[in-house]
């Protein structure tokens, strides 16, 4: 049986922490920065955990 390949697009978007959690970037930081307000924009800086439903699929794509 051949080796399983990592889905490269998923690997670029999702990082695995030391404890094994999957972290992703938050949406909404691309453009229209001035319309959003500084508090909202600062809040969007932080990484967010992946939803439980998406975690199973993402782990399989990453080969975990």
CHARMM internal coordinates of N, CA and C (Angstrom, degrees):
IC EDIT
DIST 1 N 1 CA 1.4597
DIST 1 CA 1 C 1.5309
ANGL 1 N 1 CA 1 C 109.25
DIST 1 C 2 N 1.3343
ANGL 1 CA 1 C 2 N 118.13
DIHE 1 N 1 CA 1 C 2 N 132.42
DIST 2 N 2 CA 1.4666
ANGL 1 C 2 N 2 CA 119.93
DIHE 1 CA 1 C 2 N 2 CA -178.24
DIST 2 CA 2 C 1.5272
ANGL 2 N 2 CA 2 C 111.78
DIHE 1 C 2 N 2 CA 2 C -70.66
DIST 2 C 3 N 1.3226
ANGL 2 CA 2 C 3 N 114.20
DIHE 2 N 2 CA 2 C 3 N 160.76
DIST 3 N 3 CA 1.4675
ANGL 2 C 3 N 3 CA 119.74
DIHE 2 CA 2 C 3 N 3 CA 177.51
DIST 3 CA 3 C 1.5200
ANGL 3 N 3 CA 3 C 109.79
DIHE 2 C 3 N 3 CA 3 C -66.32
DIST 3 C 4 N 1.3383
ANGL 3 CA 3 C 4 N 115.37
DIHE 3 N 3 CA 3 C 4 N 151.03
DIST 4 N 4 CA 1.4526
ANGL 3 C 4 N 4 CA 119.73
DIHE 3 CA 3 C 4 N 4 CA 177.55
DIST 4 CA 4 C 1.5257
ANGL 4 N 4 CA 4 C 109.01
DIHE 3 C 4 N 4 CA 4 C -84.36
DIST 4 C 5 N 1.3128
ANGL 4 CA 4 C 5 N 117.15
DIHE 4 N 4 CA 4 C 5 N 131.93
DIST 5 N 5 CA 1.4626
ANGL 4 C 5 N 5 CA 120.91
DIHE 4 CA 4 C 5 N 5 CA -179.51
DIST 5 CA 5 C 1.5216
ANGL 5 N 5 CA 5 C 110.72
DIHE 4 C 5 N 5 CA 5 C -88.39
DIST 5 C 6 N 1.3156
ANGL 5 CA 5 C 6 N 115.61
DIHE 5 N 5 CA 5 C 6 N 144.45
DIST 6 N 6 CA 1.4593
ANGL 5 C 6 N 6 CA 122.11
DIHE 5 CA 5 C 6 N 6 CA 175.78
DIST 6 CA 6 C 1.5165
ANGL 6 N 6 CA 6 C 108.58
DIHE 5 C 6 N 6 CA 6 C -76.14
DIST 6 C 7 N 1.3327
ANGL 6 CA 6 C 7 N 116.94
DIHE 6 N 6 CA 6 C 7 N 135.73
DIST 7 N 7 CA 1.4615
ANGL 6 C 7 N 7 CA 121.71
DIHE 6 CA 6 C 7 N 7 CA 175.39
DIST 7 CA 7 C 1.5195
ANGL 7 N 7 CA 7 C 107.25
DIHE 6 C 7 N 7 CA 7 C -75.82
DIST 7 C 8 N 1.3315
ANGL 7 CA 7 C 8 N 116.55
DIHE 7 N 7 CA 7 C 8 N 107.12
DIST 8 N 8 CA 1.4614
ANGL 7 C 8 N 8 CA 121.53
DIHE 7 CA 7 C 8 N 8 CA -168.89
DIST 8 CA 8 C 1.5328
ANGL 8 N 8 CA 8 C 113.27
DIHE 7 C 8 N 8 CA 8 C -64.55
DIST 8 C 9 N 1.3242
ANGL 8 CA 8 C 9 N 117.70
DIHE 8 N 8 CA 8 C 9 N -36.42
DIST 9 N 9 CA 1.4680
ANGL 8 C 9 N 9 CA 120.13
DIHE 8 CA 8 C 9 N 9 CA 179.72
DIST 9 CA 9 C 1.5250
ANGL 9 N 9 CA 9 C 110.50
DIHE 8 C 9 N 9 CA 9 C -64.13
DIST 9 C 10 N 1.3227
ANGL 9 CA 9 C 10 N 116.87
DIHE 9 N 9 CA 9 C 10 N -38.08
DIST 10 N 10 CA 1.4680
ANGL 9 C 10 N 10 CA 121.26
DIHE 9 CA 9 C 10 N 10 CA 178.01
DIST 10 CA 10 C 1.5167
ANGL 10 N 10 CA 10 C 110.16
DIHE 9 C 10 N 10 CA 10 C -69.60
DIST 10 C 11 N 1.3075
ANGL 10 CA 10 C 11 N 117.44
DIHE 10 N 10 CA 10 C 11 N -40.18
DIST 11 N 11 CA 1.4639
ANGL 10 C 11 N 11 CA 121.33
DIHE 10 CA 10 C 11 N 11 CA -178.74
DIST 11 CA 11 C 1.5246
ANGL 11 N 11 CA 11 C 111.73
DIHE 10 C 11 N 11 CA 11 C -63.60
DIST 11 C 12 N 1.3354
ANGL 11 CA 11 C 12 N 117.14
DIHE 11 N 11 CA 11 C 12 N -30.79
DIST 12 N 12 CA 1.4575
ANGL 11 C 12 N 12 CA 120.65
DIHE 11 CA 11 C 12 N 12 CA 179.34
DIST 12 CA 12 C 1.5212
ANGL 12 N 12 CA 12 C 112.10
DIHE 11 C 12 N 12 CA 12 C -76.34
DIST 12 C 13 N 1.3302
ANGL 12 CA 12 C 13 N 117.34
DIHE 12 N 12 CA 12 C 13 N -25.84
DIST 13 N 13 CA 1.4568
ANGL 12 C 13 N 13 CA 121.45
DIHE 12 CA 12 C 13 N 13 CA -174.91
DIST 13 CA 13 C 1.5255
ANGL 13 N 13 CA 13 C 113.70
DIHE 12 C 13 N 13 CA 13 C -97.08
DIST 13 C 14 N 1.3203
ANGL 13 CA 13 C 14 N 117.85
DIHE 13 N 13 CA 13 C 14 N -24.49
DIST 14 N 14 CA 1.4667
ANGL 13 C 14 N 14 CA 121.69
DIHE 13 CA 13 C 14 N 14 CA -174.21
DIST 14 CA 14 C 1.5193
ANGL 14 N 14 CA 14 C 109.48
DIHE 13 C 14 N 14 CA 14 C -121.32
DIST 14 C 15 N 1.3354
ANGL 14 CA 14 C 15 N 115.94
DIHE 14 N 14 CA 14 C 15 N 129.18
DIST 15 N 15 CA 1.4571
ANGL 14 C 15 N 15 CA 121.42
DIHE 14 CA 14 C 15 N 15 CA 178.06
DIST 15 CA 15 C 1.5292
ANGL 15 N 15 CA 15 C 109.22
DIHE 14 C 15 N 15 CA 15 C -111.03
DIST 15 C 16 N 1.3191
ANGL 15 CA 15 C 16 N 116.23
DIHE 15 N 15 CA 15 C 16 N 146.17
DIST 16 N 16 CA 1.4627
ANGL 15 C 16 N 16 CA 121.79
DIHE 15 CA 15 C 16 N 16 CA 178.91
DIST 16 CA 16 C 1.5220
ANGL 16 N 16 CA 16 C 108.03
DIHE 15 C 16 N 16 CA 16 C -101.71
DIST 16 C 17 N 1.3442
ANGL 16 CA 16 C 17 N 116.58
DIHE 16 N 16 CA 16 C 17 N 128.26
DIST 17 N 17 CA 1.4605
ANGL 16 C 17 N 17 CA 120.92
DIHE 16 CA 16 C 17 N 17 CA 179.71
DIST 17 CA 17 C 1.5252
ANGL 17 N 17 CA 17 C 109.72
DIHE 16 C 17 N 17 CA 17 C -80.42
DIST 17 C 18 N 1.3094
ANGL 17 CA 17 C 18 N 115.84
DIHE 17 N 17 CA 17 C 18 N 174.41
DIST 18 N 18 CA 1.4590
ANGL 17 C 18 N 18 CA 120.64
DIHE 17 CA 17 C 18 N 18 CA 178.97
DIST 18 CA 18 C 1.5181
ANGL 18 N 18 CA 18 C 112.95
DIHE 17 C 18 N 18 CA 18 C -62.93
DIST 18 C 19 N 1.3336
ANGL 18 CA 18 C 19 N 116.55
DIHE 18 N 18 CA 18 C 19 N -32.16
DIST 19 N 19 CA 1.4637
ANGL 18 C 19 N 19 CA 120.34
DIHE 18 CA 18 C 19 N 19 CA -179.96
DIST 19 CA 19 C 1.5269
ANGL 19 N 19 CA 19 C 112.07
DIHE 18 C 19 N 19 CA 19 C -84.95
DIST 19 C 20 N 1.3486
ANGL 19 CA 19 C 20 N 116.45
DIHE 19 N 19 CA 19 C 20 N -4.15
DIST 20 N 20 CA 1.4631
ANGL 19 C 20 N 20 CA 119.61
DIHE 19 CA 19 C 20 N 20 CA 175.99
DIST 20 CA 20 C 1.5150
ANGL 20 N 20 CA 20 C 114.56
DIHE 19 C 20 N 20 CA 20 C 99.65
DIST 20 C 21 N 1.3455
ANGL 20 CA 20 C 21 N 117.70
DIHE 20 N 20 CA 20 C 21 N 3.02
DIST 21 N 21 CA 1.4601
ANGL 20 C 21 N 21 CA 119.91
DIHE 20 CA 20 C 21 N 21 CA 178.03
DIST 21 CA 21 C 1.5207
ANGL 21 N 21 CA 21 C 109.65
DIHE 20 C 21 N 21 CA 21 C -76.07
DIST 21 C 22 N 1.3268
ANGL 21 CA 21 C 22 N 116.03
DIHE 21 N 21 CA 21 C 22 N 150.68
DIST 22 N 22 CA 1.4579
ANGL 21 C 22 N 22 CA 121.30
DIHE 21 CA 21 C 22 N 22 CA 177.54
DIST 22 CA 22 C 1.5227
ANGL 22 N 22 CA 22 C 108.55
DIHE 21 C 22 N 22 CA 22 C -100.53
DIST 22 C 23 N 1.3354
ANGL 22 CA 22 C 23 N 116.46
DIHE 22 N 22 CA 22 C 23 N 126.24
DIST 23 N 23 CA 1.4530
ANGL 22 C 23 N 23 CA 121.69
DIHE 22 CA 22 C 23 N 23 CA -177.09
DIST 23 CA 23 C 1.5257
ANGL 23 N 23 CA 23 C 109.61
DIHE 22 C 23 N 23 CA 23 C -117.71
DIST 23 C 24 N 1.3361
ANGL 23 CA 23 C 24 N 115.32
DIHE 23 N 23 CA 23 C 24 N 145.87
DIST 24 N 24 CA 1.4608
ANGL 23 C 24 N 24 CA 121.46
DIHE 23 CA 23 C 24 N 24 CA -179.24
DIST 24 CA 24 C 1.5205
ANGL 24 N 24 CA 24 C 109.26
DIHE 23 C 24 N 24 CA 24 C -133.58
DIST 24 C 25 N 1.3411
ANGL 24 CA 24 C 25 N 115.78
DIHE 24 N 24 CA 24 C 25 N 162.04
DIST 25 N 25 CA 1.4651
ANGL 24 C 25 N 25 CA 121.05
DIHE 24 CA 24 C 25 N 25 CA 174.79
DIST 25 CA 25 C 1.5164
ANGL 25 N 25 CA 25 C 108.57
DIHE 24 C 25 N 25 CA 25 C -79.80
DIST 25 C 26 N 1.3295
ANGL 25 CA 25 C 26 N 116.49
DIHE 25 N 25 CA 25 C 26 N 152.35
DIST 26 N 26 CA 1.4628
ANGL 25 C 26 N 26 CA 120.63
DIHE 25 CA 25 C 26 N 26 CA 177.45
DIST 26 CA 26 C 1.5266
ANGL 26 N 26 CA 26 C 110.04
DIHE 25 C 26 N 26 CA 26 C -84.89
DIST 26 C 27 N 1.3132
ANGL 26 CA 26 C 27 N 115.22
DIHE 26 N 26 CA 26 C 27 N 148.17
DIST 27 N 27 CA 1.4623
ANGL 26 C 27 N 27 CA 120.92
DIHE 26 CA 26 C 27 N 27 CA 179.08
DIST 27 CA 27 C 1.5271
ANGL 27 N 27 CA 27 C 110.20
DIHE 26 C 27 N 27 CA 27 C -79.58
DIST 27 C 28 N 1.3120
ANGL 27 CA 27 C 28 N 116.84
DIHE 27 N 27 CA 27 C 28 N 160.23
DIST 28 N 28 CA 1.4517
ANGL 27 C 28 N 28 CA 121.44
DIHE 27 CA 27 C 28 N 28 CA 172.26
DIST 28 CA 28 C 1.5138
ANGL 28 N 28 CA 28 C 115.08
DIHE 27 C 28 N 28 CA 28 C 97.50
DIST 28 C 29 N 1.3342
ANGL 28 CA 28 C 29 N 118.31
DIHE 28 N 28 CA 28 C 29 N 17.50
DIST 29 N 29 CA 1.4656
ANGL 28 C 29 N 29 CA 120.18
DIHE 28 CA 28 C 29 N 29 CA -179.74
DIST 29 CA 29 C 1.5266
ANGL 29 N 29 CA 29 C 111.92
DIHE 28 C 29 N 29 CA 29 C -109.31
DIST 29 C 30 N 1.3146
ANGL 29 CA 29 C 30 N 117.79
DIHE 29 N 29 CA 29 C 30 N 7.65
DIST 30 N 30 CA 1.4526
ANGL 29 C 30 N 30 CA 120.75
DIHE 29 CA 29 C 30 N 30 CA -173.70
DIST 30 CA 30 C 1.5138
ANGL 30 N 30 CA 30 C 114.74
DIHE 29 C 30 N 30 CA 30 C -72.90
DIST 30 C 31 N 1.3166
ANGL 30 CA 30 C 31 N 117.16
DIHE 30 N 30 CA 30 C 31 N -56.61
DIST 31 N 31 CA 1.4632
ANGL 30 C 31 N 31 CA 120.43
DIHE 30 CA 30 C 31 N 31 CA -176.86
DIST 31 CA 31 C 1.5164
ANGL 31 N 31 CA 31 C 108.52
DIHE 30 C 31 N 31 CA 31 C -151.01
DIST 31 C 32 N 1.3350
ANGL 31 CA 31 C 32 N 117.89
DIHE 31 N 31 CA 31 C 32 N -177.66
DIST 32 N 32 CA 1.4718
ANGL 31 C 32 N 32 CA 124.52
DIHE 31 CA 31 C 32 N 32 CA -172.30
DIST 32 CA 32 C 1.5201
ANGL 32 N 32 CA 32 C 110.50
DIHE 31 C 32 N 32 CA 32 C 58.67
DIST 32 C 33 N 1.3093
ANGL 32 CA 32 C 33 N 116.54
DIHE 32 N 32 CA 32 C 33 N 45.42
DIST 33 N 33 CA 1.4667
ANGL 32 C 33 N 33 CA 120.78
DIHE 32 CA 32 C 33 N 33 CA -176.14
DIST 33 CA 33 C 1.5230
ANGL 33 N 33 CA 33 C 112.34
DIHE 32 C 33 N 33 CA 33 C -65.52
DIST 33 C 34 N 1.3305
ANGL 33 CA 33 C 34 N 116.70
DIHE 33 N 33 CA 33 C 34 N -40.26
DIST 34 N 34 CA 1.4640
ANGL 33 C 34 N 34 CA 119.93
DIHE 33 CA 33 C 34 N 34 CA -175.09
DIST 34 CA 34 C 1.5271
ANGL 34 N 34 CA 34 C 112.14
DIHE 33 C 34 N 34 CA 34 C -69.14
DIST 34 C 35 N 1.3043
ANGL 34 CA 34 C 35 N 117.24
DIHE 34 N 34 CA 34 C 35 N -26.84
DIST 35 N 35 CA 1.4624
ANGL 34 C 35 N 35 CA 120.91
DIHE 34 CA 34 C 35 N 35 CA -177.63
DIST 35 CA 35 C 1.5244
ANGL 35 N 35 CA 35 C 112.34
DIHE 34 C 35 N 35 CA 35 C -75.75
DIST 35 C 36 N 1.3374
ANGL 35 CA 35 C 36 N 117.83
DIHE 35 N 35 CA 35 C 36 N -13.92
DIST 36 N 36 CA 1.4545
ANGL 35 C 36 N 36 CA 120.13
DIHE 35 CA 35 C 36 N 36 CA -171.36
DIST 36 CA 36 C 1.5195
ANGL 36 N 36 CA 36 C 114.31
DIHE 35 C 36 N 36 CA 36 C -93.49
DIST 36 C 37 N 1.2862
ANGL 36 CA 36 C 37 N 118.63
DIHE 36 N 36 CA 36 C 37 N -26.14
DIST 37 N 37 CA 1.4624
ANGL 36 C 37 N 37 CA 119.10
DIHE 36 CA 36 C 37 N 37 CA -177.95
DIST 37 CA 37 C 1.5145
ANGL 37 N 37 CA 37 C 111.02
DIHE 36 C 37 N 37 CA 37 C 91.49
DIST 37 C 38 N 1.3341
ANGL 37 CA 37 C 38 N 116.38
DIHE 37 N 37 CA 37 C 38 N 147.29
DIST 38 N 38 CA 1.4646
ANGL 37 C 38 N 38 CA 119.34
DIHE 37 CA 37 C 38 N 38 CA -171.43
DIST 38 CA 38 C 1.5218
ANGL 38 N 38 CA 38 C 112.68
DIHE 37 C 38 N 38 CA 38 C -71.79
DIST 38 C 39 N 1.3418
ANGL 38 CA 38 C 39 N 118.15
DIHE 38 N 38 CA 38 C 39 N -34.17
DIST 39 N 39 CA 1.4689
ANGL 38 C 39 N 39 CA 119.38
DIHE 38 CA 38 C 39 N 39 CA -178.21
DIST 39 CA 39 C 1.5323
ANGL 39 N 39 CA 39 C 110.46
DIHE 38 C 39 N 39 CA 39 C -67.66
DIST 39 C 40 N 1.3176
ANGL 39 CA 39 C 40 N 115.54
DIHE 39 N 39 CA 39 C 40 N -43.53
DIST 40 N 40 CA 1.4627
ANGL 39 C 40 N 40 CA 119.93
DIHE 39 CA 39 C 40 N 40 CA 177.72
DIST 40 CA 40 C 1.5238
ANGL 40 N 40 CA 40 C 110.47
DIHE 39 C 40 N 40 CA 40 C -63.63
DIST 40 C 41 N 1.3259
ANGL 40 CA 40 C 41 N 116.27
DIHE 40 N 40 CA 40 C 41 N -40.77
DIST 41 N 41 CA 1.4562
ANGL 40 C 41 N 41 CA 119.84
DIHE 40 CA 40 C 41 N 41 CA -177.25
DIST 41 CA 41 C 1.5249
ANGL 41 N 41 CA 41 C 111.30
DIHE 40 C 41 N 41 CA 41 C -68.61
DIST 41 C 42 N 1.3351
ANGL 41 CA 41 C 42 N 116.89
DIHE 41 N 41 CA 41 C 42 N -37.27
DIST 42 N 42 CA 1.4619
ANGL 41 C 42 N 42 CA 120.50
DIHE 41 CA 41 C 42 N 42 CA 177.06
DIST 42 CA 42 C 1.5284
ANGL 42 N 42 CA 42 C 110.79
DIHE 41 C 42 N 42 CA 42 C -66.39
DIST 42 C 43 N 1.3116
ANGL 42 CA 42 C 43 N 115.76
DIHE 42 N 42 CA 42 C 43 N -37.89
DIST 43 N 43 CA 1.4618
ANGL 42 C 43 N 43 CA 120.21
DIHE 42 CA 42 C 43 N 43 CA 179.34
DIST 43 CA 43 C 1.5320
ANGL 43 N 43 CA 43 C 111.15
DIHE 42 C 43 N 43 CA 43 C -64.77
DIST 43 C 44 N 1.3335
ANGL 43 CA 43 C 44 N 116.56
DIHE 43 N 43 CA 43 C 44 N -33.13
DIST 44 N 44 CA 1.4615
ANGL 43 C 44 N 44 CA 120.89
DIHE 43 CA 43 C 44 N 44 CA -179.56
DIST 44 CA 44 C 1.5279
ANGL 44 N 44 CA 44 C 112.71
DIHE 43 C 44 N 44 CA 44 C -74.49
DIST 44 C 45 N 1.3545
ANGL 44 CA 44 C 45 N 117.66
DIHE 44 N 44 CA 44 C 45 N -11.46
DIST 45 N 45 CA 1.4663
ANGL 44 C 45 N 45 CA 120.70
DIHE 44 CA 44 C 45 N 45 CA 179.70
DIST 45 CA 45 C 1.5229
ANGL 45 N 45 CA 45 C 111.85
DIHE 44 C 45 N 45 CA 45 C -66.43
DIST 45 C 46 N 1.3296
ANGL 45 CA 45 C 46 N 115.42
DIHE 45 N 45 CA 45 C 46 N -38.12
DIST 46 N 46 CA 1.4677
ANGL 45 C 46 N 46 CA 119.97
DIHE 45 CA 45 C 46 N 46 CA -173.07
DIST 46 CA 46 C 1.5181
ANGL 46 N 46 CA 46 C 111.63
DIHE 45 C 46 N 46 CA 46 C -69.50
DIST 46 C 47 N 1.3202
ANGL 46 CA 46 C 47 N 115.90
DIHE 46 N 46 CA 46 C 47 N 145.74
DIST 47 N 47 CA 1.4547
ANGL 46 C 47 N 47 CA 120.58
DIHE 46 CA 46 C 47 N 47 CA 175.09
DIST 47 CA 47 C 1.5172
ANGL 47 N 47 CA 47 C 109.50
DIHE 46 C 47 N 47 CA 47 C -72.96
DIST 47 C 48 N 1.3115
ANGL 47 CA 47 C 48 N 115.27
DIHE 47 N 47 CA 47 C 48 N 153.70
DIST 48 N 48 CA 1.4569
ANGL 47 C 48 N 48 CA 121.17
DIHE 47 CA 47 C 48 N 48 CA -178.35
DIST 48 CA 48 C 1.5257
ANGL 48 N 48 CA 48 C 108.24
DIHE 47 C 48 N 48 CA 48 C -121.84
DIST 48 C 49 N 1.3239
ANGL 48 CA 48 C 49 N 115.79
DIHE 48 N 48 CA 48 C 49 N 152.28
DIST 49 N 49 CA 1.4587
ANGL 48 C 49 N 49 CA 120.28
DIHE 48 CA 48 C 49 N 49 CA 175.74
DIST 49 CA 49 C 1.5161
ANGL 49 N 49 CA 49 C 110.26
DIHE 48 C 49 N 49 CA 49 C -74.54
DIST 49 C 50 N 1.3042
ANGL 49 CA 49 C 50 N 115.94
DIHE 49 N 49 CA 49 C 50 N 156.07
DIST 50 N 50 CA 1.4585
ANGL 49 C 50 N 50 CA 120.94
DIHE 49 CA 49 C 50 N 50 CA 179.02
DIST 50 CA 50 C 1.5283
ANGL 50 N 50 CA 50 C 109.14
DIHE 49 C 50 N 50 CA 50 C -80.62
DIST 50 C 51 N 1.3300
ANGL 50 CA 50 C 51 N 117.56
DIHE 50 N 50 CA 50 C 51 N 146.89
DIST 51 N 51 CA 1.4598
ANGL 50 C 51 N 51 CA 121.78
DIHE 50 CA 50 C 51 N 51 CA 177.78
DIST 51 CA 51 C 1.5304
ANGL 51 N 51 CA 51 C 109.39
DIHE 50 C 51 N 51 CA 51 C -65.48
DIST 51 C 52 N 1.3355
ANGL 51 CA 51 C 52 N 116.15
DIHE 51 N 51 CA 51 C 52 N 149.68
DIST 52 N 52 CA 1.4691
ANGL 51 C 52 N 52 CA 120.95
DIHE 51 CA 51 C 52 N 52 CA -176.53
DIST 52 CA 52 C 1.5283
ANGL 52 N 52 CA 52 C 111.65
DIHE 51 C 52 N 52 CA 52 C -58.48
DIST 52 C 53 N 1.3335
ANGL 52 CA 52 C 53 N 116.82
DIHE 52 N 52 CA 52 C 53 N -39.01
DIST 53 N 53 CA 1.4625
ANGL 52 C 53 N 53 CA 120.15
DIHE 52 CA 52 C 53 N 53 CA -179.19
DIST 53 CA 53 C 1.5151
ANGL 53 N 53 CA 53 C 112.85
DIHE 52 C 53 N 53 CA 53 C -66.18
DIST 53 C 54 N 1.3290
ANGL 53 CA 53 C 54 N 116.61
DIHE 53 N 53 CA 53 C 54 N -32.19
DIST 54 N 54 CA 1.4676
ANGL 53 C 54 N 54 CA 120.62
DIHE 53 CA 53 C 54 N 54 CA -179.34
DIST 54 CA 54 C 1.5254
ANGL 54 N 54 CA 54 C 112.05
DIHE 53 C 54 N 54 CA 54 C -84.29
DIST 54 C 55 N 1.3259
ANGL 54 CA 54 C 55 N 115.87
DIHE 54 N 54 CA 54 C 55 N -20.31
DIST 55 N 55 CA 1.4610
ANGL 54 C 55 N 55 CA 120.05
DIHE 54 CA 54 C 55 N 55 CA -173.80
DIST 55 CA 55 C 1.5288
ANGL 55 N 55 CA 55 C 112.33
DIHE 54 C 55 N 55 CA 55 C -63.62
DIST 55 C 56 N 1.3179
ANGL 55 CA 55 C 56 N 116.71
DIHE 55 N 55 CA 55 C 56 N -41.61
DIST 56 N 56 CA 1.4643
ANGL 55 C 56 N 56 CA 121.03
DIHE 55 CA 55 C 56 N 56 CA -178.02
DIST 56 CA 56 C 1.5307
ANGL 56 N 56 CA 56 C 111.06
DIHE 55 C 56 N 56 CA 56 C -62.96
DIST 56 C 57 N 1.3335
ANGL 56 CA 56 C 57 N 115.78
DIHE 56 N 56 CA 56 C 57 N -43.99
DIST 57 N 57 CA 1.4752
ANGL 56 C 57 N 57 CA 120.51
DIHE 56 CA 56 C 57 N 57 CA -179.81
DIST 57 CA 57 C 1.5227
ANGL 57 N 57 CA 57 C 110.35
DIHE 56 C 57 N 57 CA 57 C -67.29
DIST 57 C 58 N 1.3495
ANGL 57 CA 57 C 58 N 116.17
DIHE 57 N 57 CA 57 C 58 N -43.61
DIST 58 N 58 CA 1.4669
ANGL 57 C 58 N 58 CA 120.25
DIHE 57 CA 57 C 58 N 58 CA -177.88
DIST 58 CA 58 C 1.5272
ANGL 58 N 58 CA 58 C 111.31
DIHE 57 C 58 N 58 CA 58 C -64.49
DIST 58 C 59 N 1.3262
ANGL 58 CA 58 C 59 N 117.27
DIHE 58 N 58 CA 58 C 59 N -39.32
DIST 59 N 59 CA 1.4670
ANGL 58 C 59 N 59 CA 120.21
DIHE 58 CA 58 C 59 N 59 CA 179.08
DIST 59 CA 59 C 1.5160
ANGL 59 N 59 CA 59 C 111.45
DIHE 58 C 59 N 59 CA 59 C -61.80
DIST 59 C 60 N 1.3396
ANGL 59 CA 59 C 60 N 115.99
DIHE 59 N 59 CA 59 C 60 N -39.08
DIST 60 N 60 CA 1.4551
ANGL 59 C 60 N 60 CA 119.60
DIHE 59 CA 59 C 60 N 60 CA 178.82
DIST 60 CA 60 C 1.5275
ANGL 60 N 60 CA 60 C 110.79
DIHE 59 C 60 N 60 CA 60 C -67.94
DIST 60 C 61 N 1.3453
ANGL 60 CA 60 C 61 N 116.66
DIHE 60 N 60 CA 60 C 61 N -37.84
DIST 61 N 61 CA 1.4640
ANGL 60 C 61 N 61 CA 120.15
DIHE 60 CA 60 C 61 N 61 CA 178.62
DIST 61 CA 61 C 1.5174
ANGL 61 N 61 CA 61 C 112.17
DIHE 60 C 61 N 61 CA 61 C -67.39
DIST 61 C 62 N 1.3496
ANGL 61 CA 61 C 62 N 116.00
DIHE 61 N 61 CA 61 C 62 N -33.02
DIST 62 N 62 CA 1.4553
ANGL 61 C 62 N 62 CA 120.48
DIHE 61 CA 61 C 62 N 62 CA -179.41
DIST 62 CA 62 C 1.5285
ANGL 62 N 62 CA 62 C 112.27
DIHE 61 C 62 N 62 CA 62 C -84.74
DIST 62 C 63 N 1.3087
ANGL 62 CA 62 C 63 N 116.94
DIHE 62 N 62 CA 62 C 63 N -10.14
DIST 63 N 63 CA 1.4561
ANGL 62 C 63 N 63 CA 120.39
DIHE 62 CA 62 C 63 N 63 CA 179.71
DIST 63 CA 63 C 1.5049
ANGL 63 N 63 CA 63 C 113.43
DIHE 62 C 63 N 63 CA 63 C 80.01
DIST 63 C 64 N 1.3365
ANGL 63 CA 63 C 64 N 117.64
DIHE 63 N 63 CA 63 C 64 N 29.08
DIST 64 N 64 CA 1.4817
ANGL 63 C 64 N 64 CA 121.42
DIHE 63 CA 63 C 64 N 64 CA -179.75
DIST 64 CA 64 C 1.5236
ANGL 64 N 64 CA 64 C 110.99
DIHE 63 C 64 N 64 CA 64 C -93.64
END
COOR INIT
IC SEED 1 N 1 CA 1 C
IC BUILD
